[in-house]
C-alpha cells in the first residue's frame, strides 16, 4: 500500500519506515493501522487494539508494538513477545528499533 503523506515531516516518514519494517511491509497490517492520506493512525489506538482480535496472536502483538512505536499506546509486554513471536518477528522488531534509535539520535543533535 502506498501512503501519500505530502505534508509528512522527516520524523513521520522515519516512523513510517520503522512501522513498515515491523509489520514486514504487510499491506493488510499497514492499511489496518495507518491513514493513507495523513501521517496518523487510521483510528484511535484503543479502537485499533480492540479491533485487532481478527488477526493472529503474532499479528496482534505486532499491531500493539506498532501502536507503542507510534504513541506508546499498544501496551505490549515483553513476556507476550517472548511466548508468541518467532525469530522473524524479533528480527523485524530489532530492525525497526534501530530506525527509531537513529531518529532519536538525530533529534538530539
C-alpha positions in Angstrom: 0.0 0.0 0.0 1.2 3.5 -0.9 0.9 6.2 1.7 0.7 9.7 0.2 1.6 11.9 3.1 2.6 15.1 1.3 2.8 17.1 4.5 4.7 14.5 6.5 7.9 15.7 8.0 11.1 13.7 8.1 10.4 12.2 11.6 7.0 11.0 10.5 8.5 9.4 7.4 11.1 7.7 9.5 8.4 6.4 11.8 6.6 5.0 8.8 9.8 3.3 7.7 10.1 1.7 11.2 6.5 0.6 11.1 6.9 -0.9 7.6 9.8 -2.9 8.9 8.0 -4.0 12.0 5.0 -5.3 10.1 7.1 -6.9 7.4 5.6 -4.4 4.9 2.3 -6.3 5.2 -0.3 -4.3 3.3 -3.1 -5.6 5.4 -1.5 -4.6 8.7 -0.4 -1.2 7.3 -3.9 -0.5 6.0 -5.4 -1.5 9.3 -3.1 0.8 11.3 -2.5 3.9 9.2 -4.4 6.6 7.4 -3.4 6.6 3.7 -3.6 10.4 3.3 -2.2 11.8 6.5 0.6 10.8 8.9 -1.7 9.5 11.6 -3.3 6.3 12.8 -6.4 5.2 11.0 -8.4 5.2 14.2 -7.8 5.9 17.9 -5.3 3.4 19.3 -7.8 1.9 21.8 -10.1 1.1 18.9 -7.3 -0.4 16.9 -6.3 -2.6 19.8 -9.9 -3.8 20.3 -10.4 -4.5 16.5 -7.1 -6.4 16.3 -8.9 -9.6 17.6 -9.4 -10.7 13.9 -5.6 -11.1 13.4 -3.4 -14.0 14.6 -1.8 -13.8 18.0 1.5 -12.9 16.4 -0.1 -10.1 14.3 -1.9 -8.7 17.3 1.4 -8.3 19.1 2.9 -6.7 16.0 -0.1 -4.3 15.9 0.4 -3.5 19.6 4.1 -3.0 19.2 3.4 -0.6 16.2 1.0 1.3 18.5 3.7 1.6 21.1 6.1 2.9 18.4 3.5 5.4 17.3 2.2 6.7 20.6 3.1 4.4 23.5 -0.5 3.1 23.5 -0.1 -0.5 22.4 0.7 -1.9 25.9 2.7 -4.8 24.5 4.7 -6.7 27.2 8.0 -8.4 26.8 6.7 -11.7 28.2 4.0 -11.8 25.5 6.5 -11.3 22.8 8.8 -14.0 24.2 6.0 -16.5 24.3 4.5 -15.7 21.0 6.9 -14.4 18.4 9.1 -16.4 16.0 12.6 -15.3 15.2 11.4 -13.4 12.1 9.2 -11.2 14.3 12.2 -10.4 16.5 14.4 -9.6 13.6 11.9 -7.1 12.2 11.3 -5.7 15.7 15.0 -5.1 16.3 15.5 -3.6 12.8 12.6 -1.2 13.4 14.0 -0.2 16.8 17.3 0.6 15.1 15.4 3.0 12.8 13.7 4.6 15.8 17.0 5.0 17.6 18.5 6.7 14.6 15.6 9.1 14.7 16.1 9.8 18.4 19.8 10.4 17.9 19.1 12.9 15.0 16.5 14.7 17.1 19.0 15.1 20.0 21.6 16.8 17.8 
